[in-house]
Amino acid sequence: MESNLPATRDATDPEVERPTLAPSRPLTVALLPLALATFVILALTIAVWTFLAAAT
């Protein structure tokens, strides 16, 4: 039966470091929450403005 061991580094050349790849995320990942927050702020601002304008 094969044991369930974690993966290990390749021991062929311990002096050579493998370059790590930087995670790449598309810009839309950042823009979606920004768009949602902007929409909520605008909606609340318009609602308050309407309420205050009707109160006078």
mmCIF file as Biopython writes it, N, C-alpha, C and O atoms, coordinates in Angstrom:
data_model
#
loop_
_atom_site.group_PDB
_atom_site.id
_atom_site.type_symbol
_atom_site.label_atom_id
_atom_site.label_alt_id
_atom_site.label_comp_id
_atom_site.label_asym_id
_atom_site.label_entity_id
_atom_site.label_seq_id
_atom_site.pdbx_PDB_ins_code
_atom_site.Cartn_x
_atom_site.Cartn_y
_atom_site.Cartn_z
_atom_site.occupancy
_atom_site.B_iso_or_equiv
_atom_site.auth_seq_id
_atom_site.auth_asym_id
_atom_site.pdbx_PDB_model_num
ATOM 1   N N  . MET A ? 1  ? 0.846   -1.171 0.000   1.0 0.0 1  A 1 
ATOM 2   C CA . MET A ? 1  ? 0.000   0.000  0.000   1.0 0.0 1  A 1 
ATOM 3   C C  . MET A ? 1  ? 0.896   1.239  0.000   1.0 0.0 1  A 1 
ATOM 4   O O  . MET A ? 1  ? 1.886   1.288  0.729   1.0 0.0 1  A 1 
ATOM 5   N N  . GLU A ? 2  ? 0.556   2.228  -0.805  1.0 0.0 2  A 1 
ATOM 6   C CA . GLU A ? 2  ? 1.355   3.445  -0.923  1.0 0.0 2  A 1 
ATOM 7   C C  . GLU A ? 2  ? 0.960   4.430  0.178   1.0 0.0 2  A 1 
ATOM 8   O O  . GLU A ? 2  ? -0.223  4.675  0.413   1.0 0.0 2  A 1 
ATOM 9   N N  . SER A ? 3  ? 1.960   4.983  0.840   1.0 0.0 3  A 1 
ATOM 10  C CA . SER A ? 3  ? 1.651   5.922  1.924   1.0 0.0 3  A 1 
ATOM 11  C C  . SER A ? 3  ? 1.281   7.286  1.357   1.0 0.0 3  A 1 
ATOM 12  O O  . SER A ? 3  ? 1.701   7.651  0.259   1.0 0.0 3  A 1 
ATOM 13  N N  . ASN A ? 4  ? 0.506   8.018  2.106   1.0 0.0 4  A 1 
ATOM 14  C CA . ASN A ? 4  ? 0.009   9.312  1.676   1.0 0.0 4  A 1 
ATOM 15  C C  . ASN A ? 4  ? 0.912   10.404 2.262   1.0 0.0 4  A 1 
ATOM 16  O O  . ASN A ? 4  ? 0.578   11.020 3.274   1.0 0.0 4  A 1 
ATOM 17  N N  . LEU A ? 5  ? 2.064   10.635 1.610   1.0 0.0 5  A 1 
ATOM 18  C CA . LEU A ? 5  ? 3.047   11.590 2.098   1.0 0.0 5  A 1 
ATOM 19  C C  . LEU A ? 5  ? 2.938   12.907 1.340   1.0 0.0 5  A 1 
ATOM 20  O O  . LEU A ? 5  ? 2.515   12.926 0.185   1.0 0.0 5  A 1 
ATOM 21  N N  . PRO A ? 6  ? 3.319   14.015 1.989   1.0 0.0 6  A 1 
ATOM 22  C CA . PRO A ? 6  ? 3.307   15.294 1.271   1.0 0.0 6  A 1 
ATOM 23  C C  . PRO A ? 6  ? 4.412   15.340 0.219   1.0 0.0 6  A 1 
ATOM 24  O O  . PRO A ? 6  ? 5.391   14.598 0.296   1.0 0.0 6  A 1 
ATOM 25  N N  . ALA A ? 7  ? 4.243   16.212 -0.752  1.0 0.0 7  A 1 
ATOM 26  C CA . ALA A ? 7  ? 5.231   16.341 -1.811  1.0 0.0 7  A 1 
ATOM 27  C C  . ALA A ? 7  ? 6.519   16.945 -1.257  1.0 0.0 7  A 1 
ATOM 28  O O  . ALA A ? 7  ? 6.486   17.797 -0.369  1.0 0.0 7  A 1 
ATOM 29  N N  . THR A ? 8  ? 7.644   16.496 -1.787  1.0 0.0 8  A 1 
ATOM 30  C CA . THR A ? 8  ? 8.941   17.018 -1.369  1.0 0.0 8  A 1 
ATOM 31  C C  . THR A ? 8  ? 9.636   17.641 -2.568  1.0 0.0 8  A 1 
ATOM 32  O O  . THR A ? 8  ? 9.235   17.432 -3.713  1.0 0.0 8  A 1 
ATOM 33  N N  . ARG A ? 9  ? 10.696  18.419 -2.289  1.0 0.0 9  A 1 
ATOM 34  C CA . ARG A ? 9  ? 11.460  19.032 -3.370  1.0 0.0 9  A 1 
ATOM 35  C C  . ARG A ? 9  ? 12.293  17.971 -4.088  1.0 0.0 9  A 1 
ATOM 36  O O  . ARG A ? 9  ? 12.653  16.932 -3.536  1.0 0.0 9  A 1 
ATOM 37  N N  . ASP A ? 10 ? 12.574  18.289 -5.329  1.0 0.0 10 A 1 
ATOM 38  C CA . ASP A ? 10 ? 13.437  17.419 -6.117  1.0 0.0 10 A 1 
ATOM 39  C C  . ASP A ? 10 ? 14.865  17.573 -5.602  1.0 0.0 10 A 1 
ATOM 40  O O  . ASP A ? 10 ? 15.393  18.685 -5.568  1.0 0.0 10 A 1 
ATOM 41  N N  . ALA A ? 11 ? 15.483  16.487 -5.209  1.0 0.0 11 A 1 
ATOM 42  C CA . ALA A ? 11 ? 16.805  16.525 -4.587  1.0 0.0 11 A 1 
ATOM 43  C C  . ALA A ? 11 ? 17.937  16.426 -5.604  1.0 0.0 11 A 1 
ATOM 44  O O  . ALA A ? 11 ? 19.064  16.118 -5.219  1.0 0.0 11 A 1 
ATOM 45  N N  . THR A ? 12 ? 17.681  16.674 -6.886  1.0 0.0 12 A 1 
ATOM 46  C CA . THR A ? 12 ? 18.737  16.525 -7.888  1.0 0.0 12 A 1 
ATOM 47  C C  . THR A ? 12 ? 19.804  17.597 -7.736  1.0 0.0 12 A 1 
ATOM 48  O O  . THR A ? 12 ? 20.993  17.283 -7.804  1.0 0.0 12 A 1 
ATOM 49  N N  . ASP A ? 13 ? 19.415  18.869 -7.530  1.0 0.0 13 A 1 
ATOM 50  C CA . ASP A ? 13 ? 20.393  19.952 -7.386  1.0 0.0 13 A 1 
ATOM 51  C C  . ASP A ? 13 ? 19.879  20.938 -6.345  1.0 0.0 13 A 1 
ATOM 52  O O  . ASP A ? 13 ? 19.096  21.825 -6.682  1.0 0.0 13 A 1 
ATOM 53  N N  . PRO A ? 14 ? 20.296  20.807 -5.097  1.0 0.0 14 A 1 
ATOM 54  C CA . PRO A ? 14 ? 19.771  21.682 -4.041  1.0 0.0 14 A 1 
ATOM 55  C C  . PRO A ? 14 ? 20.267  23.120 -4.132  1.0 0.0 14 A 1 
ATOM 56  O O  . PRO A ? 14 ? 19.696  24.007 -3.498  1.0 0.0 14 A 1 
ATOM 57  N N  . GLU A ? 15 ? 21.334  23.370 -4.921  1.0 0.0 15 A 1 
ATOM 58  C CA . GLU A ? 15 ? 21.876  24.720 -5.050  1.0 0.0 15 A 1 
ATOM 59  C C  . GLU A ? 15 ? 21.011  25.614 -5.944  1.0 0.0 15 A 1 
ATOM 60  O O  . GLU A ? 15 ? 21.019  26.837 -5.797  1.0 0.0 15 A 1 
ATOM 61  N N  . VAL A ? 16 ? 20.283  25.015 -6.848  1.0 0.0 16 A 1 
ATOM 62  C CA . VAL A ? 16 ? 19.502  25.794 -7.818  1.0 0.0 16 A 1 
ATOM 63  C C  . VAL A ? 16 ? 18.125  26.087 -7.230  1.0 0.0 16 A 1 
ATOM 64  O O  . VAL A ? 16 ? 17.383  25.181 -6.853  1.0 0.0 16 A 1 
ATOM 65  N N  . GLU A ? 17 ? 17.807  27.371 -7.165  1.0 0.0 17 A 1 
ATOM 66  C CA . GLU A ? 17 ? 16.490  27.784 -6.680  1.0 0.0 17 A 1 
ATOM 67  C C  . GLU A ? 17 ? 15.552  27.951 -7.874  1.0 0.0 17 A 1 
ATOM 68  O O  . GLU A ? 17 ? 15.917  28.559 -8.880  1.0 0.0 17 A 1 
ATOM 69  N N  . ARG A ? 18 ? 14.381  27.423 -7.755  1.0 0.0 18 A 1 
ATOM 70  C CA . ARG A ? 18 ? 13.393  27.605 -8.808  1.0 0.0 18 A 1 
ATOM 71  C C  . ARG A ? 18 ? 12.738  28.972 -8.647  1.0 0.0 18 A 1 
ATOM 72  O O  . ARG A ? 18 ? 12.400  29.369 -7.532  1.0 0.0 18 A 1 
ATOM 73  N N  . PRO A ? 19 ? 12.558  29.687 -9.738  1.0 0.0 19 A 1 
ATOM 74  C CA . PRO A ? 19 ? 11.904  31.000 -9.622  1.0 0.0 19 A 1 
ATOM 75  C C  . PRO A ? 19 ? 10.423  30.824 -9.272  1.0 0.0 19 A 1 
ATOM 76  O O  . PRO A ? 19 ? 9.738   29.960 -9.818  1.0 0.0 19 A 1 
ATOM 77  N N  . THR A ? 20 ? 9.955   31.654 -8.362  1.0 0.0 20 A 1 
ATOM 78  C CA . THR A ? 20 ? 8.545   31.597 -8.000  1.0 0.0 20 A 1 
ATOM 79  C C  . THR A ? 20 ? 7.770   32.552 -8.878  1.0 0.0 20 A 1 
ATOM 80  O O  . THR A ? 20 ? 8.217   33.669 -9.138  1.0 0.0 20 A 1 
ATOM 81  N N  . LEU A ? 21 ? 6.633   32.124 -9.328  1.0 0.0 21 A 1 
ATOM 82  C CA . LEU A ? 21 ? 5.796   32.949 -10.191 1.0 0.0 21 A 1 
ATOM 83  C C  . LEU A ? 21 ? 4.880   33.805 -9.343  1.0 0.0 21 A 1 
ATOM 84  O O  . LEU A ? 21 ? 4.239   33.314 -8.413  1.0 0.0 21 A 1 
ATOM 85  N N  . ALA A ? 22 ? 4.820   35.058 -9.660  1.0 0.0 22 A 1 
ATOM 86  C CA . ALA A ? 22 ? 3.931   35.966 -8.941  1.0 0.0 22 A 1 
ATOM 87  C C  . ALA A ? 22 ? 2.497   35.711 -9.401  1.0 0.0 22 A 1 
ATOM 88  O O  . ALA A ? 22 ? 2.250   35.533 -10.593 1.0 0.0 22 A 1 
ATOM 89  N N  . PRO A ? 23 ? 1.557   35.694 -8.466  1.0 0.0 23 A 1 
ATOM 90  C CA . PRO A ? 23 ? 0.168   35.485 -8.885  1.0 0.0 23 A 1 
ATOM 91  C C  . PRO A ? 23 ? -0.322  36.665 -9.694  1.0 0.0 23 A 1 
ATOM 92  O O  . PRO A ? 23 ? -0.095  37.822 -9.342  1.0 0.0 23 A 1 
ATOM 93  N N  . SER A ? 24 ? -0.991  36.355 -10.774 1.0 0.0 24 A 1 
ATOM 94  C CA . SER A ? 24 ? -1.507  37.429 -11.623 1.0 0.0 24 A 1 
ATOM 95  C C  . SER A ? 24 ? -3.028  37.416 -11.547 1.0 0.0 24 A 1 
ATOM 96  O O  . SER A ? 24 ? -3.674  36.407 -11.831 1.0 0.0 24 A 1 
ATOM 97  N N  . ARG A ? 25 ? -3.579  38.551 -11.162 1.0 0.0 25 A 1 
ATOM 98  C CA . ARG A ? 25 ? -5.030  38.679 -11.079 1.0 0.0 25 A 1 
ATOM 99  C C  . ARG A ? 25 ? -5.476  39.743 -12.059 1.0 0.0 25 A 1 
ATOM 100 O O  . ARG A ? 25 ? -4.826  40.781 -12.180 1.0 0.0 25 A 1 
ATOM 101 N N  . PRO A ? 26 ? -6.555  39.508 -12.751 1.0 0.0 26 A 1 
ATOM 102 C CA . PRO A ? 26 ? -7.021  40.532 -13.679 1.0 0.0 26 A 1 
ATOM 103 C C  . PRO A ? 26 ? -7.526  41.762 -12.937 1.0 0.0 26 A 1 
ATOM 104 O O  . PRO A ? 26 ? -7.929  41.675 -11.777 1.0 0.0 26 A 1 
ATOM 105 N N  . LEU A ? 27 ? -7.503  42.898 -13.607 1.0 0.0 27 A 1 
ATOM 106 C CA . LEU A ? 27 ? -7.902  44.154 -13.006 1.0 0.0 27 A 1 
ATOM 107 C C  . LEU A ? 27 ? -9.386  44.153 -12.647 1.0 0.0 27 A 1 
ATOM 108 O O  . LEU A ? 27 ? -9.799  44.875 -11.739 1.0 0.0 27 A 1 
ATOM 109 N N  . THR A ? 28 ? -10.183 43.364 -13.337 1.0 0.0 28 A 1 
ATOM 110 C CA . THR A ? 28 ? -11.622 43.341 -13.062 1.0 0.0 28 A 1 
ATOM 111 C C  . THR A ? 28 ? -11.935 42.813 -11.671 1.0 0.0 28 A 1 
ATOM 112 O O  . THR A ? 28 ? -12.999 43.102 -11.122 1.0 0.0 28 A 1 
ATOM 113 N N  . VAL A ? 29 ? -11.016 42.040 -11.094 1.0 0.0 29 A 1 
ATOM 114 C CA . VAL A ? 29 ? -11.229 41.539 -9.735  1.0 0.0 29 A 1 
ATOM 115 C C  . VAL A ? 29 ? -11.272 42.707 -8.763  1.0 0.0 29 A 1 
ATOM 116 O O  . VAL A ? 29 ? -12.027 42.670 -7.792  1.0 0.0 29 A 1 
ATOM 117 N N  . ALA A ? 30 ? -10.483 43.736 -9.005  1.0 0.0 30 A 1 
ATOM 118 C CA . ALA A ? 30 ? -10.479 44.915 -8.143  1.0 0.0 30 A 1 
ATOM 119 C C  . ALA A ? 30 ? -11.605 45.876 -8.501  1.0 0.0 30 A 1 
ATOM 120 O O  . ALA A ? 30 ? -12.110 46.579 -7.626  1.0 0.0 30 A 1 
ATOM 121 N N  . LEU A ? 31 ? -12.005 45.921 -9.754  1.0 0.0 31 A 1 
ATOM 122 C CA . LEU A ? 31 ? -13.011 46.895 -10.187 1.0 0.0 31 A 1 
ATOM 123 C C  . LEU A ? 31 ? -14.431 46.524 -9.766  1.0 0.0 31 A 1 
ATOM 124 O O  . LEU A ? 31 ? -15.256 47.413 -9.556  1.0 0.0 31 A 1 
ATOM 125 N N  . LEU A ? 32 ? -14.727 45.264 -9.643  1.0 0.0 32 A 1 
ATOM 126 C CA . LEU A ? 32 ? -16.084 44.860 -9.275  1.0 0.0 32 A 1 
ATOM 127 C C  . LEU A ? 32 ? -16.469 45.333 -7.879  1.0 0.0 32 A 1 
ATOM 128 O O  . LEU A ? 32 ? -17.531 45.940 -7.742  1.0 0.0 32 A 1 
ATOM 129 N N  . PRO A ? 33 ? -15.678 45.098 -6.834  1.0 0.0 33 A 1 
ATOM 130 C CA . PRO A ? 33 ? -16.054 45.638 -5.521  1.0 0.0 33 A 1 
ATOM 131 C C  . PRO A ? 33 ? -16.095 47.159 -5.508  1.0 0.0 33 A 1 
ATOM 132 O O  . PRO A ? 33 ? -16.932 47.748 -4.825  1.0 0.0 33 A 1 
ATOM 133 N N  . LEU A ? 34 ? -15.201 47.803 -6.255  1.0 0.0 34 A 1 
ATOM 134 C CA . LEU A ? 34 ? -15.201 49.259 -6.336  1.0 0.0 34 A 1 
ATOM 135 C C  . LEU A ? 34 ? -16.478 49.769 -6.985  1.0 0.0 34 A 1 
ATOM 136 O O  . LEU A ? 34 ? -17.045 50.767 -6.539  1.0 0.0 34 A 1 
ATOM 137 N N  . ALA A ? 35 ? -16.929 49.104 -8.018  1.0 0.0 35 A 1 
ATOM 138 C CA . ALA A ? 35 ? -18.169 49.500 -8.686  1.0 0.0 35 A 1 
ATOM 139 C C  . ALA A ? 35 ? -19.372 49.286 -7.768  1.0 0.0 35 A 1 
ATOM 140 O O  . ALA A ? 35 ? -20.282 50.114 -7.739  1.0 0.0 35 A 1 
ATOM 141 N N  . LEU A ? 36 ? -19.382 48.193 -7.026  1.0 0.0 36 A 1 
ATOM 142 C CA . LEU A ? 36 ? -20.495 47.935 -6.108  1.0 0.0 36 A 1 
ATOM 143 C C  . LEU A ? 36 ? -20.541 48.972 -4.988  1.0 0.0 36 A 1 
ATOM 144 O O  . LEU A ? 36 ? -21.619 49.444 -4.625  1.0 0.0 36 A 1 
ATOM 145 N N  . ALA A ? 37 ? -19.390 49.326 -4.443  1.0 0.0 37 A 1 
ATOM 146 C CA . ALA A ? 37 ? -19.345 50.328 -3.384  1.0 0.0 37 A 1 
ATOM 147 C C  . ALA A ? 37 ? -19.784 51.684 -3.908  1.0 0.0 37 A 1 
ATOM 148 O O  . ALA A ? 37 ? -20.512 52.402 -3.222  1.0 0.0 37 A 1 
ATOM 149 N N  . THR A ? 38 ? -19.357 52.048 -5.105  1.0 0.0 38 A 1 
ATOM 150 C CA . THR A ? 38 ? -19.767 53.312 -5.710  1.0 0.0 38 A 1 
ATOM 151 C C  . THR A ? 38 ? -21.270 53.342 -5.928  1.0 0.0 38 A 1 
ATOM 152 O O  . THR A ? 38 ? -21.913 54.359 -5.669  1.0 0.0 38 A 1 
ATOM 153 N N  . PHE A ? 39 ? -21.835 52.247 -6.397  1.0 0.0 39 A 1 
ATOM 154 C CA . PHE A ? 39 ? -23.274 52.180 -6.620  1.0 0.0 39 A 1 
ATOM 155 C C  . PHE A ? 39 ? -24.043 52.357 -5.315  1.0 0.0 39 A 1 
ATOM 156 O O  . PHE A ? 39 ? -25.030 53.092 -5.276  1.0 0.0 39 A 1 
ATOM 157 N N  . VAL A ? 40 ? -23.606 51.696 -4.255  1.0 0.0 40 A 1 
ATOM 158 C CA . VAL A ? 40 ? -24.295 51.798 -2.965  1.0 0.0 40 A 1 
ATOM 159 C C  . VAL A ? 40 ? -24.215 53.226 -2.422  1.0 0.0 40 A 1 
ATOM 160 O O  . VAL A ? 40 ? -25.203 53.760 -1.918  1.0 0.0 40 A 1 
ATOM 161 N N  . ILE A ? 41 ? -23.045 53.834 -2.526  1.0 0.0 41 A 1 
ATOM 162 C CA . ILE A ? 41 ? -22.890 55.211 -2.036  1.0 0.0 41 A 1 
ATOM 163 C C  . ILE A ? 41 ? -23.757 56.171 -2.833  1.0 0.0 41 A 1 
ATOM 164 O O  . ILE A ? 41 ? -24.400 57.048 -2.255  1.0 0.0 41 A 1 
ATOM 165 N N  . LEU A ? 42 ? -23.785 56.018 -4.144  1.0 0.0 42 A 1 
ATOM 166 C CA . LEU A ? 42 ? -24.635 56.883 -4.972  1.0 0.0 42 A 1 
ATOM 167 C C  . LEU A ? 42 ? -26.109 56.672 -4.673  1.0 0.0 42 A 1 
ATOM 168 O O  . LEU A ? 42 ? -26.863 57.643 -4.600  1.0 0.0 42 A 1 
ATOM 169 N N  . ALA A ? 43 ? -26.534 55.440 -4.499  1.0 0.0 43 A 1 
ATOM 170 C CA . ALA A ? 43 ? -27.933 55.160 -4.214  1.0 0.0 43 A 1 
ATOM 171 C C  . ALA A ? 43 ? -28.350 55.763 -2.874  1.0 0.0 43 A 1 
ATOM 172 O O  . ALA A ? 43 ? -29.433 56.338 -2.761  1.0 0.0 43 A 1 
ATOM 173 N N  . LEU A ? 44 ? -27.502 55.636 -1.868  1.0 0.0 44 A 1 
ATOM 174 C CA . LEU A ? 44 ? -27.827 56.221 -0.567  1.0 0.0 44 A 1 
ATOM 175 C C  . LEU A ? 44 ? -27.833 57.747 -0.625  1.0 0.0 44 A 1 
ATOM 176 O O  . LEU A ? 44 ? -28.680 58.387 -0.002  1.0 0.0 44 A 1 
ATOM 177 N N  . THR A ? 45 ? -26.906 58.326 -1.361  1.0 0.0 45 A 1 
ATOM 178 C CA . THR A ? 45 ? -26.859 59.779 -1.505  1.0 0.0 45 A 1 
ATOM 179 C C  . THR A ? 45 ? -28.119 60.298 -2.192  1.0 0.0 45 A 1 
ATOM 180 O O  . THR A ? 45 ? -28.695 61.290 -1.746  1.0 0.0 45 A 1 
ATOM 181 N N  . ILE A ? 46 ? -28.546 59.659 -3.248  1.0 0.0 46 A 1 
ATOM 182 C CA . ILE A ? 46 ? -29.760 60.084 -3.958  1.0 0.0 46 A 1 
ATOM 183 C C  . ILE A ? 46 ? -30.983 59.911 -3.069  1.0 0.0 46 A 1 
ATOM 184 O O  . ILE A ? 46 ? -31.878 60.756 -3.085  1.0 0.0 46 A 1 
ATOM 185 N N  . ALA A ? 47 ? -31.037 58.843 -2.302  1.0 0.0 47 A 1 
ATOM 186 C CA . ALA A ? 47 ? -32.175 58.617 -1.408  1.0 0.0 47 A 1 
ATOM 187 C C  . ALA A ? 47 ? -32.242 59.688 -0.323  1.0 0.0 47 A 1 
ATOM 188 O O  . ALA A ? 47 ? -33.320 60.208 -0.032  1.0 0.0 47 A 1 
ATOM 189 N N  . VAL A ? 48 ? -31.114 60.018 0.269   1.0 0.0 48 A 1 
ATOM 190 C CA . VAL A ? 48 ? -31.085 61.049 1.315   1.0 0.0 48 A 1 
ATOM 191 C C  . VAL A ? 48 ? -31.426 62.403 0.723   1.0 0.0 48 A 1 
ATOM 192 O O  . VAL A ? 48 ? -32.170 63.176 1.328   1.0 0.0 48 A 1 
ATOM 193 N N  . TRP A ? 49 ? -30.892 62.699 -0.453  1.0 0.0 49 A 1 
ATOM 194 C CA . TRP A ? 49 ? -31.171 63.973 -1.113  1.0 0.0 49 A 1 
ATOM 195 C C  . TRP A ? 49 ? -32.665 64.099 -1.391  1.0 0.0 49 A 1 
ATOM 196 O O  . TRP A ? 49 ? -33.257 65.152 -1.156  1.0 0.0 49 A 1 
ATOM 197 N N  . THR A ? 50 ? -33.264 63.039 -1.886  1.0 0.0 50 A 1 
ATOM 198 C CA . THR A ? 50 ? -34.698 63.054 -2.184  1.0 0.0 50 A 1 
ATOM 199 C C  . THR A ? 50 ? -35.514 63.242 -0.900  1.0 0.0 50 A 1 
ATOM 200 O O  . THR A ? 50 ? -36.478 64.008 -0.879  1.0 0.0 50 A 1 
ATOM 201 N N  . PHE A ? 51 ? -35.130 62.553 0.150   1.0 0.0 51 A 1 
ATOM 202 C CA . PHE A ? 51 ? -35.843 62.654 1.415   1.0 0.0 51 A 1 
ATOM 203 C C  . PHE A ? 51 ? -35.738 64.075 1.985   1.0 0.0 51 A 1 
ATOM 204 O O  . PHE A ? 51 ? -36.736 64.630 2.445   1.0 0.0 51 A 1 
ATOM 205 N N  . LEU A ? 52 ? -34.546 64.660 1.956   1.0 0.0 52 A 1 
ATOM 206 C CA . LEU A ? 52 ? -34.353 66.015 2.468   1.0 0.0 52 A 1 
ATOM 207 C C  . LEU A ? 52 ? -35.051 67.058 1.607   1.0 0.0 52 A 1 
ATOM 208 O O  . LEU A ? 52 ? -35.545 68.054 2.136   1.0 0.0 52 A 1 
ATOM 209 N N  . ALA A ? 53 ? -35.103 66.859 0.313   1.0 0.0 53 A 1 
ATOM 210 C CA . ALA A ? 53 ? -35.780 67.805 -0.572  1.0 0.0 53 A 1 
ATOM 211 C C  . ALA A ? 53 ? -37.293 67.753 -0.359  1.0 0.0 53 A 1 
ATOM 212 O O  . ALA A ? 53 ? -37.968 68.776 -0.481  1.0 0.0 53 A 1 
ATOM 213 N N  . ALA A ? 54 ? -37.826 66.591 -0.047  1.0 0.0 54 A 1 
ATOM 214 C CA . ALA A ? 54 ? -39.260 66.463 0.173   1.0 0.0 54 A 1 
ATOM 215 C C  . ALA A ? 54 ? -39.655 67.001 1.545   1.0 0.0 54 A 1 
ATOM 216 O O  . ALA A ? 54 ? -40.811 67.369 1.755   1.0 0.0 54 A 1 
ATOM 217 N N  . ALA A ? 55 ? -38.710 67.048 2.475   1.0 0.0 55 A 1 
ATOM 218 C CA . ALA A ? 55 ? -39.029 67.488 3.831   1.0 0.0 55 A 1 
ATOM 219 C C  . ALA A ? 55 ? -39.183 69.010 3.921   1.0 0.0 55 A 1 
ATOM 220 O O  . ALA A ? 55 ? -39.800 69.515 4.858   1.0 0.0 55 A 1 
ATOM 221 N N  . THR A ? 56 ? -38.632 69.730 2.961   1.0 0.0 56 A 1 
ATOM 222 C CA . THR A ? 56 ? -38.704 71.202 3.032   1.0 0.0 56 A 1 
ATOM 223 C C  . THR A ? 56 ? -39.934 71.747 2.340   1.0 0.0 56 A 1 
ATOM 224 O O  . THR A ? 56 ? -40.139 72.960 2.311   1.0 0.0 56 A 1 
#
